[in-house]
């Protein structure tokens, strides 16, 4: 990205200046690399050593369940997908998996929980596919996929995120749900919860939705927001309880 343009510019000044292309390119790339490396070192899962009690944490276990419907929920950022999934699980009396799934995947892979949890957040806007193809990210993705299948094999449940609907594409009794909401509704909700500014939440929503879409495309080769990938597509701006009731009603009527 730098060498050819700089080479052209310096060549306009003469052959002597052209040789500056090499040291200038190396200097700039080293500086940019240094900035990204400092950001990496600032991450909590790199900066902070594991505490003794964390190392001795109990091994996460699957929740008791029995054969039944498996509901996977994909959601836009700020659309209350986690809260809706939890409400559905409570109404149906089945386990709910979100953070628990991340803990299980971390134990399976030996990777840090926060690293697995923040795969979307850490995904850069530039060269995102390259990032998702790196060995350590692929290791995390494989661990997640394995745990999602273990959870599904354990019985009925609700799983939020991580392209679980696609991972379980060959399973029976799976209801794939996509939760969306008008952008302004999501912005207002996030501002109310986190107290961030309008511009901050606009950026958070844009960044998060793009990262989730890229992750889903990387996993499946399909479009994340394509309604054909799901059984049910719902607008959560009608309310958390109302949306959860619609999912429960669909499950009952479909006989899943």
PyMOL commands that set and color helices and strands:
alter all, ss='L'
color gray80, all
select helices_A, chain A and resi 3-11+15-18+20-41+44-47+52-55+81-92+99-109+113-117+119-122+128-132+135-154+164-167+183-194+198-220+227-229+236-238+240-254
alter helices_A, ss='H'
color red, helices_A
select strands_A, chain A and resi 70-75+95-97+157-160+174-180+232-235
alter strands_A, ss='S'
color yellow, strands_A
deselect
rebuild
show_as cartoon
